[in-house]
Amino acid sequence: MAAIGIARRLLALALVLGSGAAGAEDYPSRPMTVTIGLAAGSGADVLVRHFTARLADLAGQPVVVQNKVGAFNAIAAAAVARAKPDGYSILFSGSAIVAGGRHLVKDLPFDGLKDLIPVAVFAESPFVLCVGPNSPHRTVAGLVAALKGRPRTTFGYTSPVAFITTKAFISETGLDATAVAYKSASDALPDLVNGTLDFVIFDSAFVLGQIKSGRIHALAVTSAKRIPALSDVPTMQEAGVKNYAFSPWWGVYVPAGTPQPIVDKLADWMKRIAATPDTVAFVESIANVPVAGGAPEAAALLKADAVQWDRLAAMANLQPQ
């Protein structure tokens, strides 16, 4: 009887495993839902929809995009983290909330390193150090030297990510500067243009048009390498801030427990999309950097970013909101 019981359990296990394999092989057999944490029509939404349209083509199923806005993308990320791990609930998100969410949101309802599986990385979104049109400074060294000799320096920021990016710059250069919070980059821009603010580190996608039109000047980008849309603008490291590199990135995530074959399928599709010439041209046109990385690359980036967020949050005394 014991032998019969063991045999039955083994048969049941085989059926379960076989069913899972078949499900992964047939995936997807119905529409997929991609959740993002930013508003419809935003720059991030436009970026995501470029990829989801092409994902639908490769998968042979519709991809529905839903926007769950709020709490620095935490609402969107938590919704996917709690979803059934079957590959049909997918998160497209900037890296900040996944790698550093515990420093951004009180009582964060998920653990980015445990409750989500990184599937792919498809774009890097650097920041840009900018000064107003009447600023005499055209180099980071010149700006820092001048500001160190002034009794009061002010900078603007529009999000916790922008704040921590700027605080890292201040720490590395030894500046003493006062932070001024703004609701959005559009709100901060006039005060940079009129000279109220000495500098602002803006999201590259937002500020590209302002730089190209000459309304403001770019001194450096925060990424480790130059970005194609602003190829004449040096990196912070090239500009003399030797230990500085901070650049959020866009990734794809699924709930923990999602079968590996499904993760592999999604990763392969995203890498293929990210590497196509039209996608490369599109990502570069919005001042982002194209990346075509799969699950191993995304996991390595996420792990490194979590360590960096811990260090920067402590340095900036960043308090979760």
The 8 nearest C-alpha neighbors of each residue, nearest first, counted from 0:
[[1, 3, 2, 4, 5, 6, 7, 8],
 [0, 2, 4, 3, 5, 6, 7, 8],
 [3, 1, 5, 0, 4, 6, 7, 8],
 [2, 4, 0, 6, 1, 5, 7, 8],
 [5, 3, 1, 7, 6, 2, 0, 8],
 [6, 4, 8, 2, 7, 3, 9, 1],
 [5, 7, 3, 9, 4, 8, 10, 2],
 [6, 8, 10, 4, 5, 9, 11, 3],
 [9, 7, 11, 5, 10, 6, 12, 4],
 [8, 10, 12, 6, 11, 7, 13, 5],
 [11, 9, 13, 7, 12, 8, 6, 14],
 [10, 12, 8, 14, 13, 9, 7, 15],
 [13, 11, 9, 15, 14, 10, 8, 16],
 [14, 12, 10, 16, 11, 15, 17, 9],
 [13, 15, 17, 11, 12, 16, 18, 10],
 [16, 14, 18, 12, 17, 13, 19, 11],
 [17, 15, 19, 13, 18, 14, 12, 20],
 [16, 18, 14, 20, 15, 19, 13, 21],
 [17, 19, 15, 21, 16, 20, 14, 22],
 [20, 18, 22, 16, 21, 17, 23, 15],
 [21, 19, 17, 23, 22, 18, 24, 16],
 [20, 22, 24, 18, 23, 19, 25, 17],
 [23, 21, 19, 25, 20, 24, 26, 18],
 [22, 24, 26, 20, 21, 25, 261, 260],
 [23, 25, 21, 22, 26, 20, 260, 261],
 [24, 26, 22, 23, 27, 21, 28, 20],
 [27, 25, 23, 28, 24, 22, 261, 86],
 [26, 28, 29, 25, 58, 60, 30, 31],
 [27, 29, 26, 25, 30, 60, 59, 22],
 [28, 30, 27, 60, 31, 61, 26, 87],
 [31, 29, 61, 60, 62, 32, 63, 28],
 [32, 30, 87, 62, 63, 88, 61, 29],
 [33, 31, 63, 88, 62, 64, 87, 89],
 [32, 34, 89, 64, 90, 63, 88, 65],
 [33, 35, 65, 90, 64, 66, 75, 89],
 [36, 34, 66, 91, 75, 37, 92, 67],
 [35, 37, 72, 68, 67, 75, 66, 69],
 [38, 36, 68, 35, 66, 44, 39, 67],
 [39, 37, 41, 66, 68, 40, 44, 36],
 [38, 40, 41, 44, 66, 37, 45, 43],
 [39, 41, 44, 38, 45, 42, 43, 37],
 [42, 40, 44, 43, 39, 38, 45, 37],
 [41, 43, 45, 44, 46, 40, 204, 205],
 [42, 44, 46, 41, 45, 47, 37, 40],
 [43, 45, 41, 47, 46, 42, 39, 40],
 [46, 44, 42, 48, 43, 47, 40, 41],
 [47, 45, 43, 44, 49, 48, 42, 50],
 [46, 48, 44, 50, 49, 45, 43, 51],
 [47, 49, 51, 45, 50, 46, 52, 44],
 [50, 48, 47, 46, 52, 51, 45, 53],
 [49, 51, 48, 53, 47, 52, 54, 46],
 [52, 50, 54, 48, 53, 49, 55, 47],
 [53, 51, 55, 54, 50, 49, 48, 56],
 [52, 54, 56, 50, 55, 51, 57, 49],
 [53, 55, 51, 57, 56, 52, 58, 50],
 [54, 56, 58, 61, 53, 52, 60, 62],
 [57, 55, 53, 59, 54, 58, 52, 60],
 [56, 58, 54, 55, 59, 53, 268, 60],
 [59, 57, 55, 60, 56, 54, 27, 268],
 [58, 60, 56, 57, 55, 61, 27, 54],
 [59, 61, 30, 55, 58, 29, 62, 27],
 [62, 60, 30, 55, 63, 31, 59, 29],
 [63, 61, 31, 55, 32, 30, 51, 64],
 [62, 64, 32, 33, 31, 61, 65, 30],
 [65, 63, 33, 34, 32, 62, 66, 35],
 [64, 66, 34, 33, 67, 63, 35, 32],
 [65, 67, 35, 36, 34, 68, 38, 37],
 [68, 66, 36, 75, 35, 74, 65, 69],
 [67, 69, 36, 37, 66, 38, 72, 74],
 [68, 70, 71, 72, 74, 36, 67, 73],
 [69, 71, 73, 72, 74, 104, 68, 103],
 [70, 72, 73, 69, 96, 36, 103, 104],
 [73, 71, 36, 70, 75, 74, 69, 76],
 [72, 74, 76, 70, 75, 71, 77, 96],
 [75, 73, 77, 76, 72, 69, 70, 78],
 [74, 76, 36, 67, 78, 73, 72, 77],
 [75, 77, 73, 79, 78, 74, 80, 72],
 [78, 76, 80, 74, 79, 75, 109, 73],
 [79, 77, 75, 81, 76, 80, 74, 82],
 [78, 80, 82, 81, 76, 77, 88, 254],
 [79, 81, 254, 77, 78, 114, 82, 115],
 [82, 80, 79, 78, 77, 83, 254, 114],
 [83, 81, 79, 80, 84, 78, 88, 254],
 [82, 84, 85, 81, 254, 88, 87, 86],
 [85, 83, 257, 254, 256, 86, 82, 255],
 [84, 86, 257, 87, 83, 258, 88, 261],
 [87, 85, 88, 84, 261, 257, 253, 89],
 [86, 88, 31, 85, 32, 89, 30, 27],
 [89, 87, 32, 86, 79, 33, 31, 82],
 [90, 88, 33, 253, 252, 32, 34, 87],
 [91, 89, 252, 34, 33, 251, 92, 79],
 [90, 92, 251, 35, 250, 34, 252, 33],
 [93, 91, 249, 250, 90, 35, 94, 251],
 [92, 94, 249, 248, 95, 250, 247, 96],
 [93, 95, 248, 97, 247, 96, 98, 249],
 [96, 94, 99, 98, 97, 93, 100, 247],
 [95, 97, 100, 99, 98, 94, 73, 72],
 [98, 96, 111, 94, 95, 100, 99, 112],
 [99, 97, 305, 95, 96, 304, 301, 94],
 [100, 98, 95, 96, 308, 101, 102, 97],
 [99, 101, 96, 103, 102, 97, 104, 98],
 [100, 102, 99, 103, 104, 107, 105, 319],
 [103, 101, 319, 100, 99, 104, 318, 312],
 [102, 104, 319, 100, 101, 320, 99, 105],
 [105, 103, 319, 320, 107, 101, 100, 102],
 [106, 104, 319, 107, 320, 103, 101, 102],
 [107, 105, 108, 104, 101, 109, 319, 320],
 [106, 108, 105, 104, 109, 101, 100, 73],
 [109, 107, 106, 77, 110, 73, 74, 105],
 [110, 108, 107, 77, 111, 114, 80, 76],
 [111, 109, 113, 114, 112, 108, 107, 115],
 [110, 112, 97, 113, 114, 115, 109, 98],
 [111, 113, 110, 114, 115, 97, 98, 116],
 [114, 112, 110, 111, 115, 255, 116, 109],
 [113, 115, 255, 110, 80, 111, 254, 112],
 [116, 114, 254, 255, 253, 111, 113, 80],
 [115, 117, 253, 252, 255, 254, 118, 114],
 [118, 116, 252, 297, 298, 294, 119, 251],
 [117, 119, 294, 251, 252, 266, 262, 293],
 [120, 118, 293, 294, 251, 297, 266, 250],
 [121, 119, 250, 292, 297, 249, 122, 291],
 [120, 122, 290, 291, 249, 273, 250, 289],
 [123, 121, 289, 290, 249, 288, 248, 120],
 [122, 124, 248, 288, 287, 247, 249, 125],
 [125, 123, 287, 247, 248, 246, 122, 288],
 [126, 124, 246, 222, 221, 203, 247, 123],
 [125, 127, 202, 203, 221, 201, 220, 200],
 [126, 128, 220, 200, 201, 203, 219, 221],
 [129, 127, 200, 219, 218, 217, 199, 220],
 [128, 130, 217, 199, 216, 198, 218, 200],
 [131, 129, 198, 216, 215, 134, 197, 217],
 [130, 132, 192, 215, 191, 134, 133, 216],
 [133, 131, 215, 134, 214, 192, 216, 130],
 [134, 132, 131, 135, 194, 192, 193, 130],
 [133, 135, 131, 136, 132, 130, 194, 137],
 [136, 134, 133, 137, 132, 142, 141, 131],
 [137, 135, 134, 142, 138, 141, 139, 130],
 [136, 138, 218, 135, 139, 141, 142, 216],
 [139, 137, 141, 140, 218, 136, 142, 238],
 [138, 140, 142, 141, 218, 238, 143, 137],
 [141, 139, 143, 138, 142, 144, 239, 238],
 [142, 140, 138, 144, 139, 143, 136, 145],
 [143, 141, 139, 145, 136, 140, 144, 146],
 [142, 144, 146, 140, 145, 141, 139, 147],
 [143, 145, 141, 147, 142, 146, 140, 148],
 [146, 144, 142, 143, 148, 147, 141, 149],
 [145, 147, 143, 149, 148, 144, 142, 152],
 [148, 146, 144, 145, 149, 143, 174, 175],
 [147, 149, 146, 145, 150, 144, 143, 151],
 [148, 150, 146, 151, 147, 152, 145, 144],
 [149, 151, 148, 152, 147, 146, 175, 176],
 [152, 150, 149, 153, 176, 177, 175, 146],
 [151, 153, 176, 177, 197, 146, 149, 175],
 [154, 152, 177, 176, 196, 197, 178, 151],
 [153, 155, 178, 198, 196, 199, 197, 179],
 [156, 154, 179, 199, 178, 180, 187, 196],
 [155, 157, 180, 162, 161, 158, 181, 179],
 [156, 158, 181, 183, 182, 184, 180, 161],
 [159, 157, 161, 160, 156, 162, 183, 182],
 [160, 158, 162, 161, 163, 103, 157, 156],
 [159, 161, 163, 158, 162, 164, 95, 157],
 [162, 160, 164, 158, 159, 163, 156, 165],
 [163, 161, 159, 165, 160, 164, 156, 166],
 [162, 164, 166, 160, 165, 161, 167, 159],
 [165, 163, 161, 167, 162, 166, 160, 168],
 [164, 166, 168, 162, 167, 163, 161, 169],
 [167, 165, 163, 169, 168, 164, 315, 170],
 [166, 168, 170, 165, 164, 169, 163, 171],
 [169, 167, 165, 171, 166, 170, 172, 164],
 [170, 168, 166, 174, 172, 167, 171, 173],
 [169, 171, 167, 173, 168, 172, 166, 174],
 [170, 172, 168, 169, 173, 167, 240, 243],
 [173, 171, 169, 170, 174, 168, 240, 143],
 [172, 174, 170, 171, 169, 175, 147, 168],
 [173, 175, 169, 172, 176, 147, 170, 143],
 [174, 176, 173, 152, 177, 169, 147, 151],
 [177, 175, 152, 153, 174, 178, 154, 151],
 [176, 178, 153, 152, 154, 179, 175, 151],
 [177, 179, 154, 155, 153, 180, 176, 156],
 [178, 180, 155, 154, 156, 177, 181, 153],
 [179, 181, 156, 155, 157, 178, 182, 158],
 [182, 180, 157, 183, 187, 156, 186, 179],
 [181, 183, 157, 186, 180, 184, 158, 187],
 [184, 182, 157, 186, 185, 181, 187, 158],
 [183, 185, 187, 186, 157, 188, 201, 181],
 [184, 186, 183, 188, 187, 189, 182, 205],
 [187, 185, 183, 184, 188, 181, 182, 189],
 [188, 186, 184, 185, 190, 189, 181, 155],
 [187, 189, 191, 185, 190, 186, 184, 192],
 [190, 188, 192, 191, 187, 193, 186, 185],
 [191, 189, 195, 193, 192, 188, 187, 196],
 [190, 192, 196, 131, 188, 194, 189, 193],
 [191, 193, 131, 189, 190, 194, 132, 188],
 [194, 192, 190, 191, 195, 189, 131, 196],
 [193, 195, 191, 196, 192, 190, 131, 197],
 [196, 194, 190, 193, 191, 197, 192, 153],
 [195, 197, 191, 194, 153, 154, 198, 190],
 [198, 196, 153, 154, 194, 152, 130, 195],
 [197, 199, 130, 154, 196, 129, 191, 200],
 [200, 198, 155, 129, 154, 201, 128, 156],
 [199, 201, 128, 127, 129, 126, 165, 161],
 [202, 200, 127, 126, 199, 203, 206, 128],
 [201, 203, 126, 205, 204, 127, 206, 125],
 [202, 204, 126, 206, 205, 127, 286, 207],
 [205, 203, 286, 285, 202, 207, 206, 287],
 [206, 204, 203, 202, 207, 201, 208, 184],
 [205, 207, 209, 203, 208, 204, 210, 201],
 [206, 208, 210, 209, 204, 203, 205, 211],
 [209, 207, 211, 210, 206, 212, 205, 204],
 [208, 210, 206, 212, 214, 207, 211, 215],
 [211, 209, 213, 207, 215, 208, 212, 216],
 [210, 212, 208, 213, 209, 207, 214, 215],
 [213, 211, 209, 210, 214, 208, 215, 207],
 [214, 212, 210, 215, 211, 209, 216, 132],
 [213, 215, 209, 212, 132, 210, 216, 192],
 [216, 214, 131, 132, 210, 213, 209, 130],
 [217, 215, 130, 129, 210, 131, 132, 218],
 [216, 218, 129, 128, 219, 127, 210, 130],
 [217, 219, 138, 128, 129, 139, 137, 232],
 [220, 218, 233, 234, 128, 235, 232, 127],
 [219, 221, 127, 234, 222, 126, 235, 128],
 [220, 222, 126, 245, 244, 235, 125, 234],
 [223, 221, 246, 244, 224, 125, 245, 220],
 [222, 224, 244, 234, 221, 225, 236, 245],
 [225, 223, 222, 234, 226, 220, 233, 221],
 [226, 224, 234, 230, 233, 227, 222, 220],
 [225, 227, 229, 230, 228, 288, 224, 286],
 [226, 228, 230, 229, 283, 225, 288, 286],
 [227, 229, 286, 226, 230, 283, 284, 285],
 [230, 228, 227, 231, 232, 226, 225, 286],
 [229, 231, 227, 232, 226, 228, 225, 233],
 [230, 232, 229, 233, 225, 227, 228, 226],
 [231, 233, 230, 229, 219, 218, 234, 220],
 [234, 232, 219, 237, 238, 225, 220, 231],
 [233, 235, 220, 237, 219, 236, 225, 221],
 [236, 234, 238, 240, 219, 237, 221, 220],
 [235, 237, 241, 240, 239, 234, 238, 243],
 [236, 238, 234, 235, 239, 233, 240, 241],
 [239, 237, 235, 236, 240, 139, 234, 233],
 [238, 240, 236, 241, 237, 235, 140, 139],
 [241, 239, 236, 235, 243, 242, 238, 171],
 [240, 242, 236, 239, 243, 235, 237, 238],
 [241, 243, 240, 244, 236, 171, 235, 239],
 [242, 244, 241, 240, 236, 235, 245, 168],
 [245, 243, 222, 223, 221, 246, 242, 235],
 [246, 244, 221, 222, 243, 247, 164, 125],
 [245, 247, 125, 222, 124, 221, 248, 244],
 [248, 246, 124, 94, 123, 125, 93, 95],
 [249, 247, 123, 124, 94, 93, 122, 246],
 [250, 248, 93, 122, 92, 120, 121, 94],
 [249, 251, 120, 119, 92, 91, 121, 93],
 [250, 252, 91, 119, 118, 90, 117, 120],
 [253, 251, 117, 90, 118, 116, 89, 115],
 [252, 254, 89, 116, 115, 90, 255, 86],
 [255, 253, 115, 80, 84, 116, 257, 114],
 [256, 254, 115, 114, 116, 257, 84, 253],
 [255, 257, 84, 258, 254, 116, 85, 259],
 [256, 258, 84, 85, 255, 254, 86, 259],
 [259, 257, 261, 260, 256, 262, 85, 23],
 [258, 260, 262, 261, 263, 257, 256, 23],
 [261, 259, 263, 262, 258, 23, 264, 24],
 [262, 260, 264, 263, 259, 23, 258, 265],
 [263, 261, 259, 265, 260, 264, 266, 118],
 [262, 264, 260, 266, 261, 265, 259, 267],
 [265, 263, 261, 267, 266, 262, 260, 268],
 [264, 266, 268, 262, 267, 263, 269, 261],
 [267, 265, 263, 293, 269, 119, 118, 264],
 [266, 268, 264, 270, 265, 269, 263, 271],
 [267, 269, 265, 271, 266, 270, 272, 264],
 [270, 268, 272, 266, 271, 267, 273, 265],
 [271, 269, 291, 273, 267, 272, 268, 292],
 [270, 272, 268, 274, 269, 273, 267, 275],
 [273, 271, 269, 270, 274, 275, 268, 53],
 [272, 274, 291, 270, 271, 275, 278, 121],
 [273, 275, 271, 272, 291, 270, 276, 279],
 [276, 274, 278, 272, 277, 273, 279, 271],
 [277, 275, 279, 278, 280, 274, 273, 281],
 [278, 276, 280, 279, 275, 281, 274, 282],
 [277, 279, 281, 280, 275, 276, 273, 282],
 [278, 280, 276, 282, 281, 277, 289, 283],
 [281, 279, 277, 283, 278, 282, 284, 276],
 [280, 282, 278, 284, 283, 279, 277, 285],
 [283, 281, 279, 287, 284, 285, 280, 289],
 [282, 284, 286, 287, 280, 285, 281, 288],
 [283, 285, 281, 282, 286, 280, 228, 287],
 [284, 286, 204, 283, 287, 282, 281, 207],
 [287, 285, 204, 283, 228, 284, 203, 207],
 [286, 288, 124, 283, 282, 285, 123, 122],
 [287, 289, 123, 122, 283, 226, 282, 290],
 [290, 288, 122, 279, 282, 121, 123, 287],
 [291, 289, 121, 122, 292, 120, 288, 273],
 [292, 290, 270, 273, 121, 274, 120, 289],
 [293, 291, 120, 296, 119, 270, 290, 121],
 [292, 294, 119, 266, 296, 295, 118, 297],
 [293, 295, 118, 119, 297, 296, 117, 298],
 [296, 294, 298, 297, 293, 299, 292, 118],
 [295, 297, 299, 292, 298, 294, 293, 300],
 [296, 298, 294, 300, 119, 120, 299, 295],
 [299, 297, 301, 295, 300, 296, 117, 294],
 [300, 298, 296, 302, 301, 297, 295, 303],
 [301, 299, 297, 303, 298, 302, 304, 296],
 [302, 300, 304, 298, 299, 303, 98, 297],
 [301, 303, 299, 305, 304, 300, 298, 306],
 [304, 302, 300, 306, 301, 305, 299, 307],
 [303, 305, 307, 301, 306, 302, 98, 308],
 [306, 304, 98, 308, 302, 307, 303, 99],
 [305, 307, 309, 304, 303, 308, 310, 302],
 [308, 306, 304, 310, 309, 305, 311, 303],
 [309, 307, 305, 311, 310, 99, 306, 312],
 [310, 308, 306, 312, 307, 311, 313, 305],
 [311, 309, 307, 313, 308, 312, 314, 306],
 [312, 310, 314, 308, 313, 309, 315, 307],
 [313, 311, 317, 315, 309, 314, 310, 308],
 [312, 314, 316, 310, 311, 315, 309, 317],
 [313, 315, 311, 312, 316, 310, 167, 317],
 [314, 316, 312, 317, 313, 166, 311, 163],
 [317, 315, 313, 314, 312, 318, 311, 163],
 [318, 316, 312, 315, 313, 319, 102, 163],
 [317, 319, 316, 320, 102, 103, 312, 104],
 [320, 318, 103, 104, 102, 105, 317, 101],
 [319, 104, 105, 103, 318, 102, 70, 106]]
